[in-house]
Amino acid sequence: MCSANPSDASCDPAGTYSSHNVIVETTGNKVKAYISWYSDGMLVIDVTDPYNPVEVARYTADGETYWGVYKETNSPWIYGSDRNGGLRIFKEFGSGTIGKK
């Protein structure tokens, strides 16, 4: 599948920069979307105001392409499946950062 294989010369490299899975969680008055975004990594977007989404955290690393995401409800743990390296576990630290454990 080209969209998940940036090293395949027959594939359009732009295909590795699309979202794949989304998990949405509402906590209090905040709504966040947790997204696996292939070569653009793992993203957290505040979608409380759907007309003004704000990226609040991101994790990217060379050679990693994220296919799936899972979020434990009411916890900081985010699970991402890197198509090249397996399961990665992240913790949301606050605005702007996701750390890989």
N, C-alpha and C positions, 0 to 999 in steps of 0.2 A: 504494500500500500504506500503510494508515494507521499502522502501527507505526513507520514510518520517515519520516513526514511530519507533524511537529508543527504546521505552519502551516495544514494543511487543517482548516477548522472542522468538517467532518463527521466527523472522526476523534476518538476518545477520547484525550485527551492522555496518559493513563496508559499507553497503548500504546507510548509512546516510551521507556519505562523497563524494557526487558527485555533479556536477553542475546541475542546472536546467534551468534557463533562462539567456540570455546574451543580453545586449543592448550595441551597439557600437556607440561612438560619436567621430567625428573629429572636433577639435577646433584648428584653426591655423595650425601649423605643428605637432600637437599631435593627436594620435588616442588612445582612452581608451576604454576598455571593462569593463562594470559594470555587475557583476555576482552574482546571488543568488546561494548559494552553500550549501543548507541544513544545516547540523550541523557545517560546516566550516564558516558559516555566510555570510556576504556581502563583496565582494571583488572588488577592482578597480585595473585593470592591464593595464599598458602602453604597447600597442601593436604596437607602431609606427614602431618598427623594429620587424616584425612578427617572425624572427628567434631568437630574444632575448627578449621575453616578460619579463616585470619587474612588480612585485606586488608593487603598490605604496600606497595602503590603504586597511584596513580590519576592520570589526566589527564582533565580536563574543560574545555570552553570553550563559551561561549554560541554557539548556532547550529550546533554540530558534532554529528553523529550518526554513530556508528561501526558499520559493517556487518560488516566483516571484520577478521581479525587473522592475522598470520604472525610467527613467531619464529624467528630464526636460532639453531640449536642451538649451545650453549656460547658464545654471544656476548651482549652487552648490547642488541643491536638488535631492536626490535619494530616491525613495520609495520602500520599501521591504515588502513583505507579509510573516509574520511569521506564519507558520501553527498552532502554539500553542497560539499565542497572538494577531493576527490581523495585521493591517497595522502599519508599523514603518516608520518614516520619518527621513532621515539622511542628514547631510550636509558634503560635502567633504571639509576638512580644509587645505589640502595640503599633502605633502608626509608623508605617514604612518598612517594617521588617518581618521576615519569617526566617526562623533559624532551622537548619537541618540537624536532626539528632543522630 
